[in-house]
Amino acid sequence: MTHDLPESSSPTTSPSPDSLSELHPPSPTQSEAMRPSDVERHQEASPSGWPVAWPWLQANTFVPTWLPMRLRHPAAGYLLAALVQLAVAVINRLLNQFVPTYHYHGVLEVLAVALIAMNWGAGPGVFAALVALMLDETSVLPTLHGEGRLTGGDIIEGVLFMAIGICLSLVASTTERSRRRALEEKAAAQAREAQAREAALHQTQERMDEFVAVASHDLRSPLMAALGFNEVAARRYQRLTAAIVDTQPDLAGQVEAVRTTLTDASQSVERVGRLVDVLFDTTQVRAGKLELHRTPVDLAAVVREQVLALRVAHPHRTVQLELPPEGPVPVVGDADRIGQVVTNYVTNALKYSQGDQPVAIQVARDGAWARVSVEDHGPGLPASEQERIWERFYQAKGMYAQSGSGTGLGLGLHICKAIIEGHGGKVGVESEVGKGSTFWFTLLLVDGSS
């Protein structure tokens, strides 16, 4: 007859390490030899109460948004819970003394728990219930029975109150957490939508820039051909005019009309060409590919050349020029691009000032910098507009052309800023409403002299 032996007493089966550790505590050397991963797994397998309670308290403690910033701290909810329940305890004690028939002291305590839980979460709500229970058992209820005695009914009532407080705190906290989560999800959805709109706008802007670049590039060839045809027509017109006027003087009026038509056609083609150049430059600025052919130039000579051309184009306007007495102003830059900036500044000054008002251009040395300024007597710019006028497509509000053609596309100053900053210089404006404006730019002198 055989008897089955327990596995632990079987001579062929060695005891497991877990059973050994239960029978014999590990020696100090064994404890020191335990790997950190073993310790972490042991702690995770048998967590204590506080590591479990602390994350729960963190997840169930809110900070109301209506509080001032300096009071938005999680501990504020627990402090307020204690103060509110202390105030409720004082009120209940006074009611017990002066209103003997009052037996509803738990109503105010439950309301306080609900108020705390809805604003600060389940953590402060449960804490408020504990404080209320403690104050009830030590301060309020003993006054109802005299001699500080508690009855069994009081203890049962306290347990029920604590259960109600915990349930109420959990329900209120869950509701508030759901509301906050919904608000966060809504804010996240709005942020994603804004990012999507911004990405779509950026993509649309890139496609528009690409289209403008291609269109302006492709338009240059037919415009150059049109300008060439106009020049050929003008030369032929001059030869025909000499022959017709001598042989048929009565056709002089018709010949003059043809000349006017040719002149208007040439000016229109030139305006379209300038517009195409502006659009092409804008796309180059956006792409960071604005070409600058830098060479040593005399800034004073560049400004003088542009002013002479503008005087010819605007013979009825007074365009004053002041150059430094020291002579040349050497800089390194693209003479054509710098001339483009000067022309834009002066053209704007002529456009936004009355026809009888002069425009003053000054070239001066300012330390290691050369400074070019264009002063007009126009309506002036408010301080809020002086930064925005350099933005692309922006036109100052309330600004209307006083003479010459109408307003443009709002690209000229944007391109001027890109050109000057590409040279390492700066642009700016000094203006006061009703007293005119002074647009300026600076470039570094080659010799760095003052």
Secondary structure, 3 states (H helix, E strand, C coil): CCCCCCHHHCCCCCCCHHHHHHHCCCCHHHHHHCCHHHHHHHHHHCCCHHHHHHHHHHHCCCCCCCCCHHHCCHHHHHHHHHHHHHHHHHHHHHHHHHCCCCCCHHHHHHHHHHHHHHHHCHHHHHHHHHHHHHHHHHHHCHHHHCCCCCCHHHHHHHHHHHHHHHHHHHHHHHHHHHHHHHHHHHHHHHHHHHHHHHHHHHHHHHHHHHHHHHHHHHHHHHHHHHHHHHHHHHHHHHHHHHHHHHHCHHHHHHHHHHHHHHHHHHHHHHHHHHHHHHHHHHHHHHHCCCCCCCEEEEHHHHHHHHHHHHHHHCCCCCEEEECCCCCCCEEEECHHHHHHHHHHHHHHHHHCCCCCCCEEEEEEEECCEEEEEEECCCCCCCHHHCCHHHCCCCCCCCCCCCCCCCCCCCCHHHHHHHHHHHCCCEEEEEECCCCCEEEEEEEEECCCCC
